[in-house]
Every structure is written in C-alpha cells, then in structure tokens.
Amino acid sequence: MIKSYKSIYVQMVMSFVSGVLLLTIPNKLISLLGIKQTEEIWIYGIGLMALTLCFYYYQMAKTTDKKVVMGTVYGRLFFTMTIAILAIIGKAPLIFLPLQIFEFSLAIWGWRETKQH
C-alpha cells in the first residue's frame, strides 16, 4: 500500500460499510440519521452507488498520480460542504454535521498526504 493514499482506503471502507448497510438494513440506518423510513427504491440506489464508488476509490488509492488523488479531495470537500450547508439551513438533519466533520478530516488528510510527496 502506498503510504500517501491511506486516506482513500479509509474512505473506501466507509463507502463499503455504508453501501452494505443501505442495501441490507436501510431503514435502521436512515432512522439513526433522523430520516423517515422508506420502502422506495431510491435508498437501495444510494447503497449501490456507495458500493460502486469503492471500485473507484480502490483504483485511486493505488495510483501514484497526485492529480487523481486531489480529484478525490476536491470531490469529498464539495460533498462535505454541500451536506453541511443543507444541515445548517434545515434541509438535512443536524446529525449530519458531525459526520461531515469526519468526512472533511479525511479529505484534508488526503490533501496533506499528497503534499508530503
């Protein structure tokens, strides 16, 4: 494993766990986040997208191209800031804020790792 990209492996594990939980016990997971339970298909689609991201994260973690890794950093920062803003303006549950702080720290970790090489 290339040391500078461990943060992407951690991101991949988070994405994998989220995807598996959303595909197997979606209502238990989303109820913990303050979201109403659903029987609609969209929740399974989100789980499938999370699992699909694992393939991309795995390939990105193995690369030695800093531009590719920085692409994940920018994407994760954009996602984090968007979810945080939605929580702040009341469109998403406030419990999302601590989750986004963790996500933000992973993105910063990835950015710092690229600067070390």
ZIQUIBEL-V926130 format. One record per helix or strand of 3 or more residues. SS is the DSSP state (2 for helix, 1 for strand). FROM is the first residue (numbers start at 1). TO is the last residue. If there is no record, write none. Layout:
SS;FROM;TO
SS;FROM;TO
//
This chain:
2;3;24
2;26;32
2;42;62
2;66;88
2;95;115
//
